[in-house]
Amino acid sequence: MNINTSMPQKLKPFFQKEISDYRENLQYGNLQKAWEHLERAHILGQAFPWQHTYVHWKMLIFGIKIKSFREVIGQIPRLLVGGVKSFVGRIPVGNTGGANVPPLKPLPIDKEILEIFTKAGMRNYGS
């Protein structure tokens, strides 16, 4: 069993950039773009308990903000279980984290995000 406790230092700036871009787009009312940055942050952070849980928290708050009952209800179990699954290394790689996708379904990872994993020294992640 692979136990993950913290995000590698080389990956953190990429994760933080997605969160920053999410906030900026949200501030300017670019809701679709803001959501896309949360999805990217989810993919980057899903293997790490704190980041995984944090993104689901942000997705829950986003769902409340846009008054999406489906997103709010979909985020509650993800928020409760996501970090635990990260801790024990049992995540659906590439899953974007929103209520619009099954929570346990692995998804293909965008080429740009795969390049980020490579830059961060996680060459085999998602491939």
C-alpha positions in Angstrom: 0.0 0.0 0.0 1.3 3.5 -0.9 0.8 6.0 1.8 0.8 9.7 0.8 1.2 12.4 3.3 2.4 15.5 1.6 2.7 17.0 -1.9 6.2 17.1 -3.4 7.7 20.5 -3.3 8.2 20.6 -7.0 4.4 20.0 -7.6 3.2 22.6 -5.1 3.7 25.7 -7.2 1.6 24.2 -10.0 -1.2 23.3 -7.6 -1.1 26.8 -6.0 -1.2 28.4 -9.4 -4.4 26.6 -10.2 -5.9 27.7 -6.9 -4.8 31.3 -7.6 -6.2 31.2 -11.1 -9.5 29.8 -9.7 -9.7 32.7 -7.2 -8.9 35.3 -9.8 -11.5 34.0 -12.3 -14.1 33.7 -9.6 -13.5 37.3 -8.5 -14.2 38.4 -12.1 -17.2 36.3 -12.5 -15.6 33.9 -15.0 -17.4 30.9 -13.4 -16.6 28.3 -16.2 -12.9 29.2 -16.2 -12.8 29.2 -12.4 -14.3 25.7 -12.3 -11.8 24.5 -14.9 -9.0 25.6 -12.6 -10.5 23.7 -9.7 -10.7 20.6 -11.8 -7.1 21.0 -12.7 -6.1 21.6 -9.1 -8.1 18.4 -8.2 -6.1 16.3 -10.7 -2.8 17.8 -9.5 -3.7 17.4 -5.8 -5.8 14.2 -5.6 -3.0 12.0 -4.6 -2.3 14.1 -1.5 -4.8 14.2 1.5 -4.6 17.9 2.3 -4.8 19.2 -1.3 -7.4 16.7 -2.3 -9.7 17.6 0.6 -9.0 21.3 0.1 -10.1 21.2 -3.5 -13.3 19.3 -2.6 -14.0 22.0 0.0 -13.5 24.7 -2.7 -15.8 22.7 -5.0 -18.5 22.5 -2.3 -18.3 26.3 -1.7 -18.4 26.9 -5.4 -21.5 24.7 -5.7 -23.1 26.8 -2.9 -22.1 30.0 -4.6 -23.7 29.0 -7.9 -26.7 27.4 -6.2 -26.1 24.0 -7.6 -27.8 21.5 -5.4 -26.3 18.7 -7.5 -22.7 19.9 -6.9 -23.3 20.5 -3.2 -24.8 17.1 -2.6 -22.1 15.5 -4.8 -19.2 17.2 -2.9 -20.2 16.1 0.6 -19.2 12.4 0.3 -16.1 13.4 -1.8 -15.1 15.9 0.9 -15.5 13.2 3.6 -13.7 10.4 1.8 -11.4 12.0 -0.7 -8.5 12.8 1.6 -8.6 9.3 3.2 -8.4 7.7 -0.2 -5.5 9.9 -1.0 -3.7 8.9 2.2 -3.9 5.2 1.3 -3.1 5.7 -2.4 -6.5 4.6 -3.7 -7.6 7.4 -6.1 -9.2 7.4 -9.5 -6.3 9.0 -11.4 -7.3 11.9 -13.6 -10.8 12.2 -12.1 -11.7 15.9 -12.2 -13.6 15.8 -8.9 -16.9 17.4 -9.8 -20.4 15.9 -9.3 -20.7 15.7 -13.1 -18.3 12.6 -13.1 -18.6 9.4 -11.1 -16.3 9.7 -8.0 -14.4 6.5 -8.6 -13.9 6.7 -12.4 -10.4 7.3 -13.6 -10.2 9.7 -16.5 -7.5 10.5 -19.1 -5.2 13.3 -18.0 -4.7 16.3 -20.3 -1.2 16.4 -21.9 -0.4 19.8 -20.3 -1.1 18.3 -16.8 1.0 15.2 -17.6 3.8 17.6 -18.5 3.4 19.2 -15.1 3.7 15.9 -13.4 6.9 15.2 -15.4 8.4 18.6 -14.4 7.6 17.8 -10.8 9.4 14.5 -11.0 6.3 12.3 -11.1 7.0 10.8 -14.5 4.9 7.7 -14.2 1.8 9.5 -12.7 -1.3 9.0 -14.8 0.4 7.0 -17.6 
